[in-house]
Amino acid sequence: MAEVKVKVQPPDADPVEIENRIIELCHQFPHGITDQVIQNEMPHIEAQQRAVAINRLLSMGQLDLLRSNTGLLYRIKDSQNAGKMKGSDNQEKLVYQIIEDAGNKGIWSRDIRYKSNLPLTEINKILKNLESKKLIKAVKSVAASKKKVYMLYNLQPDRSVTGGAWYSDQDFESEFVEVLNQQCFKFLQTKAETARESKQNPMIQRNSSFASSHEVWKYICELGISKVELSMEDIETILNTLIYDGKVEMTIIAAKEGTVGSVDGHMKLYRAVNPIIPPTGLVRAPCGLCPACIYRGIMNECILDKLESKRLCTRK
């Protein structure tokens, strides 16, 4: 007599328990989970039961459906964004989520098209609709004047997008930078002259002529010459230009933790210097040693003005 194999069906799981478990997984992986993750965590649940639970969570607005290079992703929906996107279709929600993930650096419409796999005409329509609702905004980038990046409406654009304090409406504020350059140097010159007039021994005079970047920053802020808020990083950028011009030198000293102007236990100090010889008109020159520089020298082309040679030059 042939043996009869009886397939034992697993008991049906409670749909509510399946939904709760999926939500728990989404909280564990805030960037989203795939169907494979759900299947690995709940191997005893049939595919149809998983699909029913996921569809119910999507219909109730508890999950967001995303599309990635690896397939579909399910992510827990933000309660604040849920109210903003009420009444929007799935395509509009998808575009909004892609822009949200880009953060304050924004994203090009071309990249939105690549990530969403939607036609360009549909993306442009969605972007205009989201802009009209003040959910997103278009920001011109200094990296490409004729292109815009999109980000959430309430975000402050990153410095890499706006150019920071040195740009205004995508125009480089050369006069503003020059004024800051002069005032920073003037402050360091004054401090050096005060140190010399103290008539103390040379070592004490030299140490007294140094100023921290925080002191320079505080001086510039008190002058009130800037319409935008400057950071210490901005001032250090200006001080670096003075170093390149041979007008200022920098040293780094150890500092106690919590000292104003210190970073990771170190502090940058600057002082004005008088160059021994006046700087010549030749500011940049090839090293003359590596093959790339020798070749460029023959061709009467400056090595540092060519990006392709920058990668070849052993000095860089």
The 8 nearest C-alpha neighbors of each residue, nearest first, counted from 0:
[[1, 2, 3, 4, 5, 6, 7, 8],
 [2, 0, 3, 4, 5, 6, 7, 8],
 [1, 3, 4, 0, 5, 6, 7, 8],
 [4, 2, 1, 5, 0, 6, 7, 8],
 [5, 3, 2, 6, 7, 1, 0, 8],
 [4, 6, 7, 3, 8, 2, 9, 1],
 [7, 5, 8, 4, 9, 3, 10, 2],
 [6, 8, 5, 9, 10, 4, 11, 43],
 [9, 7, 6, 10, 11, 5, 43, 45],
 [10, 8, 11, 7, 43, 12, 44, 45],
 [11, 9, 12, 8, 7, 43, 13, 44],
 [10, 12, 9, 13, 44, 8, 14, 48],
 [13, 11, 14, 10, 17, 16, 44, 48],
 [12, 14, 16, 15, 17, 11, 18, 10],
 [15, 13, 17, 16, 12, 18, 52, 48],
 [14, 16, 18, 13, 17, 19, 52, 12],
 [17, 15, 19, 13, 14, 18, 20, 12],
 [18, 16, 14, 20, 15, 19, 21, 13],
 [19, 17, 15, 21, 20, 16, 52, 22],
 [18, 20, 16, 22, 21, 17, 15, 23],
 [19, 21, 23, 17, 22, 18, 16, 24],
 [22, 20, 24, 18, 23, 19, 17, 25],
 [21, 23, 25, 19, 24, 20, 18, 26],
 [24, 22, 20, 26, 21, 25, 19, 27],
 [23, 25, 27, 21, 26, 22, 28, 20],
 [24, 26, 22, 28, 27, 23, 75, 29],
 [25, 27, 23, 29, 24, 28, 22, 75],
 [28, 26, 24, 25, 29, 23, 22, 31],
 [27, 29, 25, 26, 30, 31, 24, 32],
 [30, 28, 26, 31, 25, 27, 74, 75],
 [31, 29, 28, 74, 32, 25, 72, 73],
 [32, 30, 74, 73, 72, 29, 28, 25],
 [33, 31, 73, 72, 36, 25, 28, 74],
 [34, 32, 72, 35, 36, 71, 73, 37],
 [33, 35, 37, 36, 38, 32, 72, 71],
 [36, 34, 38, 33, 37, 39, 32, 40],
 [37, 35, 39, 33, 38, 34, 32, 40],
 [38, 36, 34, 40, 35, 39, 41, 33],
 [37, 39, 35, 41, 42, 36, 40, 34],
 [40, 38, 36, 37, 42, 41, 35, 34],
 [39, 41, 37, 38, 42, 36, 35, 24],
 [40, 42, 38, 43, 39, 44, 37, 17],
 [43, 41, 38, 44, 39, 40, 45, 37],
 [44, 42, 41, 45, 9, 38, 12, 40],
 [45, 43, 42, 41, 48, 46, 49, 12],
 [44, 46, 48, 47, 49, 43, 42, 38],
 [45, 47, 49, 48, 50, 44, 38, 51],
 [46, 48, 50, 49, 45, 51, 44, 52],
 [49, 47, 51, 45, 50, 46, 52, 44],
 [50, 48, 46, 52, 47, 51, 53, 45],
 [49, 51, 47, 53, 48, 52, 54, 46],
 [50, 52, 48, 54, 49, 53, 55, 47],
 [51, 53, 55, 49, 50, 18, 54, 48],
 [54, 52, 56, 50, 55, 51, 49, 57],
 [55, 53, 57, 51, 56, 52, 50, 58],
 [54, 56, 58, 52, 53, 57, 51, 59],
 [57, 55, 59, 53, 61, 54, 58, 62],
 [58, 56, 54, 62, 60, 55, 59, 61],
 [57, 59, 55, 60, 56, 54, 61, 62],
 [60, 58, 56, 57, 61, 55, 62, 54],
 [59, 61, 57, 58, 62, 56, 76, 63],
 [60, 62, 56, 76, 59, 57, 75, 63],
 [63, 61, 75, 76, 57, 74, 60, 56],
 [64, 62, 74, 76, 73, 75, 65, 57],
 [63, 65, 73, 72, 62, 74, 71, 66],
 [66, 64, 72, 71, 73, 93, 63, 67],
 [65, 67, 71, 70, 72, 115, 64, 68],
 [68, 66, 70, 69, 71, 65, 114, 72],
 [67, 69, 70, 66, 114, 71, 113, 72],
 [70, 68, 67, 71, 66, 72, 33, 32],
 [69, 71, 67, 68, 66, 72, 33, 65],
 [72, 70, 66, 65, 67, 33, 73, 64],
 [73, 71, 65, 33, 32, 31, 64, 66],
 [72, 74, 64, 31, 32, 63, 65, 62],
 [75, 73, 31, 63, 62, 25, 76, 72],
 [74, 76, 62, 25, 63, 61, 77, 26],
 [77, 75, 62, 61, 63, 78, 74, 81],
 [76, 78, 80, 79, 81, 75, 61, 62],
 [77, 79, 81, 80, 76, 82, 61, 83],
 [80, 78, 81, 77, 82, 83, 76, 84],
 [81, 79, 83, 77, 82, 78, 84, 76],
 [80, 82, 78, 84, 79, 83, 77, 85],
 [81, 83, 85, 80, 84, 79, 78, 86],
 [84, 82, 80, 81, 85, 79, 134, 86],
 [85, 83, 81, 87, 82, 80, 86, 92],
 [86, 84, 82, 87, 83, 81, 80, 88],
 [85, 87, 84, 88, 83, 82, 89, 81],
 [88, 86, 84, 85, 91, 92, 89, 90],
 [87, 89, 91, 90, 92, 86, 84, 85],
 [90, 88, 92, 91, 93, 87, 64, 94],
 [91, 89, 93, 92, 88, 94, 125, 87],
 [90, 92, 94, 93, 88, 89, 125, 87],
 [93, 91, 89, 95, 90, 94, 96, 88],
 [92, 94, 90, 96, 91, 95, 89, 65],
 [95, 93, 97, 91, 96, 92, 98, 90],
 [94, 96, 92, 98, 93, 97, 99, 91],
 [97, 95, 99, 93, 98, 94, 100, 92],
 [96, 98, 94, 100, 99, 95, 93, 101],
 [99, 97, 95, 101, 96, 100, 150, 94],
 [98, 100, 96, 101, 97, 102, 95, 151],
 [99, 101, 97, 102, 98, 96, 95, 105],
 [102, 100, 98, 105, 99, 106, 104, 97],
 [101, 103, 100, 104, 99, 105, 150, 98],
 [104, 102, 156, 105, 157, 154, 150, 155],
 [105, 103, 157, 102, 156, 101, 160, 106],
 [106, 104, 150, 149, 148, 101, 103, 102],
 [105, 107, 148, 149, 101, 98, 110, 108],
 [108, 106, 148, 109, 110, 111, 149, 147],
 [107, 109, 111, 110, 112, 106, 148, 149],
 [108, 110, 112, 107, 111, 113, 119, 106],
 [111, 109, 113, 112, 107, 108, 114, 106],
 [112, 110, 108, 114, 109, 113, 115, 107],
 [111, 113, 109, 110, 115, 116, 114, 117],
 [114, 112, 110, 111, 116, 115, 109, 117],
 [115, 113, 111, 112, 116, 110, 67, 66],
 [114, 116, 112, 117, 113, 111, 66, 94],
 [117, 115, 113, 112, 114, 118, 111, 66],
 [116, 118, 115, 112, 119, 122, 121, 113],
 [119, 117, 121, 120, 122, 116, 112, 115],
 [120, 118, 122, 121, 123, 112, 117, 109],
 [119, 121, 123, 122, 118, 124, 117, 125],
 [120, 122, 124, 119, 118, 123, 125, 117],
 [121, 123, 119, 125, 124, 120, 126, 118],
 [124, 122, 126, 120, 125, 121, 119, 127],
 [123, 125, 121, 127, 122, 126, 128, 120],
 [124, 126, 128, 122, 123, 127, 91, 129],
 [127, 125, 123, 129, 128, 124, 122, 130],
 [126, 128, 130, 124, 125, 129, 131, 123],
 [127, 129, 125, 131, 126, 130, 124, 132],
 [128, 130, 132, 126, 131, 134, 127, 135],
 [131, 129, 133, 127, 135, 132, 128, 136],
 [130, 132, 128, 133, 129, 127, 134, 135],
 [131, 133, 129, 130, 134, 128, 135, 127],
 [134, 132, 130, 131, 135, 152, 129, 136],
 [133, 135, 152, 132, 129, 130, 151, 136],
 [136, 134, 152, 151, 130, 150, 133, 129],
 [137, 135, 152, 149, 150, 130, 151, 138],
 [136, 138, 149, 148, 147, 150, 139, 135],
 [139, 137, 147, 148, 149, 140, 136, 150],
 [140, 138, 147, 146, 148, 144, 141, 137],
 [139, 141, 160, 142, 143, 161, 144, 147],
 [140, 142, 169, 143, 144, 160, 161, 162],
 [141, 143, 140, 144, 160, 159, 162, 146],
 [144, 142, 141, 146, 140, 145, 139, 147],
 [143, 145, 146, 141, 140, 139, 142, 169],
 [146, 144, 143, 147, 139, 140, 141, 142],
 [147, 145, 143, 144, 139, 140, 148, 107],
 [148, 146, 139, 138, 137, 140, 107, 149],
 [147, 149, 107, 106, 105, 138, 137, 139],
 [148, 150, 137, 105, 106, 136, 138, 107],
 [151, 149, 105, 135, 98, 136, 103, 152],
 [152, 150, 135, 154, 153, 134, 99, 136],
 [151, 153, 135, 136, 134, 154, 133, 150],
 [152, 154, 151, 155, 135, 134, 150, 136],
 [155, 153, 151, 152, 103, 156, 150, 102],
 [154, 156, 103, 157, 153, 152, 151, 150],
 [157, 155, 103, 104, 154, 160, 158, 161],
 [156, 158, 104, 159, 160, 103, 155, 161],
 [159, 157, 163, 162, 161, 160, 156, 164],
 [158, 160, 157, 162, 161, 163, 104, 141],
 [161, 159, 140, 158, 157, 162, 141, 156],
 [162, 160, 158, 163, 140, 159, 141, 157],
 [163, 161, 158, 166, 159, 160, 141, 165],
 [164, 162, 158, 161, 165, 166, 159, 160],
 [163, 165, 166, 227, 162, 229, 233, 228],
 [166, 164, 172, 163, 171, 162, 176, 167],
 [167, 165, 171, 170, 162, 172, 169, 164],
 [166, 168, 170, 169, 171, 172, 165, 164],
 [167, 169, 170, 166, 161, 139, 171, 141],
 [170, 168, 167, 141, 166, 171, 161, 144],
 [171, 169, 167, 166, 168, 172, 141, 165],
 [170, 172, 166, 173, 165, 169, 167, 162],
 [173, 171, 175, 165, 174, 166, 170, 176],
 [172, 174, 176, 175, 171, 177, 165, 178],
 [175, 173, 177, 176, 172, 178, 179, 171],
 [174, 176, 178, 172, 177, 173, 179, 165],
 [175, 177, 173, 179, 174, 178, 180, 172],
 [176, 178, 180, 174, 175, 179, 173, 181],
 [179, 177, 175, 181, 180, 176, 182, 174],
 [180, 178, 182, 176, 177, 181, 183, 175],
 [179, 181, 177, 178, 183, 182, 237, 176],
 [182, 180, 178, 184, 179, 183, 185, 177],
 [183, 181, 185, 179, 184, 180, 186, 178],
 [184, 182, 186, 180, 185, 181, 179, 187],
 [183, 185, 187, 181, 182, 186, 188, 180],
 [186, 184, 182, 188, 183, 187, 181, 189],
 [185, 187, 189, 183, 184, 188, 182, 190],
 [186, 188, 190, 184, 271, 189, 185, 270],
 [189, 187, 185, 191, 190, 186, 271, 184],
 [190, 188, 192, 186, 191, 187, 185, 193],
 [189, 191, 187, 193, 188, 208, 192, 194],
 [190, 192, 208, 188, 194, 189, 193, 187],
 [193, 191, 195, 189, 194, 190, 188, 196],
 [194, 192, 190, 196, 191, 195, 189, 197],
 [193, 195, 204, 191, 197, 192, 196, 208],
 [196, 194, 192, 197, 193, 204, 198, 191],
 [195, 197, 193, 198, 194, 192, 199, 204],
 [196, 198, 194, 195, 199, 193, 204, 192],
 [199, 197, 196, 195, 200, 194, 204, 201],
 [198, 200, 197, 204, 203, 201, 195, 194],
 [199, 201, 203, 202, 204, 198, 205, 197],
 [202, 200, 204, 203, 205, 199, 195, 198],
 [203, 201, 205, 204, 200, 206, 199, 207],
 [202, 204, 206, 205, 201, 200, 207, 199],
 [205, 203, 194, 201, 207, 202, 206, 195],
 [204, 206, 202, 208, 203, 207, 201, 209],
 [205, 207, 203, 208, 204, 209, 202, 194],
 [208, 206, 204, 205, 209, 194, 203, 191],
 [207, 209, 191, 205, 206, 190, 194, 270],
 [210, 208, 270, 269, 207, 268, 206, 211],
 [211, 209, 269, 268, 214, 270, 212, 208],
 [212, 210, 268, 213, 214, 267, 269, 215],
 [211, 213, 215, 214, 216, 235, 267, 268],
 [212, 214, 216, 260, 211, 215, 217, 231],
 [215, 213, 217, 211, 216, 212, 210, 218],
 [214, 216, 218, 212, 217, 213, 219, 183],
 [215, 217, 213, 219, 214, 218, 231, 234],
 [216, 218, 214, 220, 215, 219, 213, 221],
 [217, 219, 215, 221, 216, 220, 214, 222],
 [220, 218, 222, 216, 221, 217, 215, 223],
 [219, 221, 217, 222, 223, 218, 216, 224],
 [220, 222, 218, 223, 219, 217, 224, 216],
 [223, 221, 219, 220, 224, 218, 225, 217],
 [222, 224, 221, 220, 225, 219, 226, 218],
 [223, 225, 222, 226, 219, 220, 179, 221],
 [226, 224, 227, 223, 228, 220, 229, 219],
 [225, 227, 224, 228, 223, 229, 164, 220],
 [228, 226, 225, 229, 164, 224, 163, 165],
 [227, 229, 230, 226, 225, 164, 220, 233],
 [230, 228, 233, 227, 231, 164, 234, 225],
 [229, 231, 233, 232, 234, 228, 216, 235],
 [232, 230, 234, 233, 216, 235, 213, 212],
 [231, 233, 235, 230, 234, 236, 229, 212],
 [234, 232, 236, 230, 231, 235, 229, 237],
 [235, 233, 231, 237, 236, 232, 216, 238],
 [234, 236, 238, 232, 237, 233, 239, 231],
 [235, 237, 239, 233, 234, 238, 232, 240],
 [236, 238, 234, 240, 239, 235, 180, 233],
 [239, 237, 235, 241, 240, 236, 234, 242],
 [238, 240, 242, 236, 241, 237, 235, 243],
 [239, 241, 243, 237, 242, 238, 244, 236],
 [242, 240, 244, 238, 239, 243, 246, 247],
 [241, 243, 247, 239, 245, 244, 240, 248],
 [242, 244, 240, 241, 245, 239, 246, 247],
 [245, 243, 241, 242, 246, 240, 247, 278],
 [246, 244, 242, 243, 247, 241, 274, 248],
 [247, 245, 241, 272, 244, 242, 271, 273],
 [248, 246, 271, 242, 272, 241, 270, 245],
 [247, 249, 242, 270, 269, 271, 272, 250],
 [250, 248, 269, 268, 270, 267, 247, 251],
 [249, 251, 268, 267, 269, 252, 248, 266],
 [250, 252, 267, 266, 268, 265, 249, 253],
 [253, 251, 266, 265, 254, 250, 267, 268],
 [254, 252, 265, 264, 266, 251, 255, 261],
 [255, 253, 264, 265, 266, 261, 252, 256],
 [256, 254, 258, 264, 257, 253, 261, 265],
 [255, 257, 264, 258, 254, 261, 263, 262],
 [256, 258, 255, 259, 261, 264, 254, 260],
 [259, 257, 261, 256, 255, 260, 254, 264],
 [258, 260, 261, 257, 213, 262, 256, 266],
 [259, 261, 213, 258, 266, 262, 212, 211],
 [262, 260, 266, 265, 258, 259, 264, 254],
 [261, 263, 265, 264, 266, 260, 256, 254],
 [264, 262, 265, 261, 256, 266, 254, 253],
 [263, 265, 254, 262, 256, 253, 255, 261],
 [266, 264, 253, 254, 261, 262, 263, 252],
 [267, 265, 261, 252, 251, 254, 262, 253],
 [266, 268, 251, 211, 250, 212, 252, 249],
 [267, 269, 211, 210, 250, 249, 209, 251],
 [270, 268, 249, 209, 210, 248, 211, 250],
 [271, 269, 209, 247, 187, 248, 208, 210],
 [272, 270, 247, 187, 188, 246, 191, 248],
 [273, 271, 247, 246, 274, 270, 248, 245],
 [272, 274, 275, 246, 271, 245, 247, 276],
 [273, 275, 276, 272, 277, 245, 246, 278],
 [276, 274, 273, 277, 278, 272, 245, 246],
 [275, 277, 274, 278, 273, 279, 245, 272],
 [276, 278, 274, 279, 275, 273, 245, 280],
 [279, 277, 276, 280, 274, 245, 282, 281],
 [280, 278, 281, 277, 282, 276, 283, 244],
 [279, 281, 282, 278, 283, 277, 284, 244],
 [282, 280, 279, 283, 284, 278, 285, 301],
 [281, 283, 280, 284, 279, 278, 244, 243],
 [284, 282, 281, 285, 303, 301, 302, 280],
 [283, 285, 286, 282, 301, 281, 302, 303],
 [286, 284, 287, 302, 292, 301, 303, 283],
 [285, 287, 288, 284, 292, 314, 289, 312],
 [288, 286, 292, 285, 293, 289, 296, 290],
 [287, 289, 286, 290, 292, 293, 285, 291],
 [288, 290, 291, 292, 287, 313, 312, 293],
 [291, 289, 293, 292, 294, 288, 312, 287],
 [290, 292, 294, 289, 293, 312, 311, 295],
 [293, 291, 295, 287, 294, 290, 289, 285],
 [292, 294, 296, 290, 295, 291, 287, 297],
 [295, 293, 291, 297, 292, 296, 290, 298],
 [294, 296, 298, 292, 300, 297, 293, 302],
 [297, 295, 299, 293, 298, 294, 292, 300],
 [296, 298, 294, 295, 299, 293, 300, 292],
 [297, 299, 295, 296, 300, 294, 293, 301],
 [300, 298, 296, 297, 295, 301, 294, 302],
 [301, 299, 295, 298, 296, 302, 297, 304],
 [300, 302, 303, 304, 295, 285, 299, 284],
 [303, 301, 285, 304, 305, 308, 292, 295],
 [304, 302, 305, 301, 309, 285, 308, 306],
 [303, 305, 302, 301, 306, 300, 309, 308],
 [306, 304, 308, 307, 303, 302, 309, 301],
 [305, 307, 309, 308, 304, 310, 303, 302],
 [306, 308, 309, 305, 310, 311, 302, 312],
 [309, 307, 311, 310, 305, 306, 312, 302],
 [310, 308, 306, 312, 311, 307, 303, 305],
 [309, 311, 308, 307, 312, 306, 315, 313],
 [312, 310, 308, 309, 291, 313, 307, 315],
 [311, 313, 309, 314, 315, 310, 308, 291],
 [314, 312, 315, 289, 311, 310, 309, 288],
 [313, 315, 312, 286, 289, 285, 309, 288],
 [314, 313, 312, 309, 310, 311, 303, 308]]
